[in-house]
Amino acid sequence: MDTDPGQIGHNPCLNFLNACQEGNMNTRQLMLLGASVFAAAACGVAIAQEMQGQYVQIAEIEIDPAQLEEYKAAVREHIETAIRAEPGVLVLYAVSERDNPTHIRVFEIYASTEAYRAHLEAPHFKKYKAVTESMVKSLKLVQTDPVMLGAKAR
């Protein structure tokens, strides 16, 4: 099949691929390819730079079953306050295992290590720790390295 690389038919992507295969790319197609590669690279660099300084961890918590509802209320209050009051707290998601609701995981993202340290000194965090101390049977903090973090804007 002969393809005129300057012609735009029903499927521009197919025309582009055919031109690439035949080695007949025109200036417009080369510019489009260059712009696409640049945009993809720039977005990747921006995402990597944004994630680079962040502090990300997962808290694995086991709660006393008799105090589960009190714990849920305390963690809800703590997360709402931290997100509202601390610019360096980017994400706090608390979830429980469906089949074992006393096993809680908190996914945490802070703008930096310094933001995490500031969070640990915040009055609402100290209150949360004091209120939940007798509720928590075990706590394990897992430091992580982000591979890729994605979310849709609300």
N, C-alpha and C positions, 0 to 999 in steps of 0.2 A: 504494500500500500504506500503510495507516494503521498507525502504530507508537505504542504507549504508551511514552513515554520512561522511565517508572518501572518498566516491566516488563522482567524479565530472561528472555530466551528461550534457545533453543539456542546462539545465537552472541552473546555480550555485546558483542563488537567491532562486529558488524553493527548491533546495537541502538544502540550509542553513535554510530556514523557516521550512522545514520538520524536520530537525535535532533539531531545537529549540523546536518545538512542541513535539517531542518525547523525549526530554531531553537527546539526544545522541550527544552532540557537542564534537568534538575532539579538540585537542590543537590548530590546525591551524585555525579552525573556531572561537574559543574563542579569539585568537590573532587578527584575522580579525575584529571581533566585537569590541574588545577593542580599536584597532587602529581607527576604524570608529568613535566610540563615542568620543575618545580623539580629533580627527581632527575636528569634529563638534563643540565640546566644545571650542577648542582653537580658531577656526575662530570666533565663537560668542563672545568670550572674546575680541579678537582683534578689532572687529567691535565696540563693546560697549565701549572699552577704547578710540578708535579713536573719536567716537561721543561725549564722555563724556565732554571733555573740549571745544567743539565747541560752538560758539554763532550763533544761527539761528533765523532769523526773516523774516517776510513778510511785505513789505511796500505796503499799499493800497493807491493809488494816483488817484485823479481825476484831469484831465487836461482841461484847457479852450479849447473848440473845435476849436476856431480860431487860436490857437497856437500849435495844435497837432503835425504837421510836424516838427516845430522847437524844440519841446520837444523831439521827437524821435531822432533827430540828436544830441541833447545835452546828452541824456541818453546813446546813443550809444558811443559817445566819452568818456564819463565818465567811463562806464563799461570797454571798451577796455583799457583805461589807468590804472584803478584800478587793473585789472587782471594782466596786464603786470608789473606794478611798485610795487605792494604791495604783498609780500609773504604771509601775513596773510589773504588776501582776497581769499577765496577758490572758491566761486560760487557767481555769480550775474546773475540772469535770469530775464529779463524784458519781460512781456507779457501783451497783452491787451485782454479785453473781445471781443469776435467775434462780438456780437450784440451791443456792446457799447464800441467802441475803445478808448474813452476818459477815460475809467477806466483801469488803469495800475496796475499791481501787480509786485513787484520786490521781488524775492526769494533770500535771502542773507544768505551765510554761511561764517563765519569767523573762523579762527583757534582757537580763544579765545576771551574773552571779551576785553582783552588788544588790540588785533588786530582790533576789531571793534572801540575801542576808537581812535586808531592810524589812522584808516580810516577817522574818522570824522575830524581829524586835517590835513589830507593830502591836499596839495594845489589844486589838481584836484577836490577833493570833494567840497572844498569851492567855487571853480569856478562854478561847476555844480549847487550848491545851489543858488549862486548869479544870474546865467544866467536863471535859471528856476523859480525863486521866483514869478514872475508875471504870469507864466504859470500854476502854481499849485493852483487849487481851494480848494483842501483838501488833507490832508496827515494823515494817521493813521498807526502807527507802531505796529505790532502784534508780541510780543515775543512768541517763540514756544519752545517746547521740542521735539527733534527728536524722532520719534518712530522707523523708519528705513529709511535710506537713501541709495539708490542704483543707480548706473549708470554704463553703459558699457564704457570701455576705447575706446577712439576714434582711 
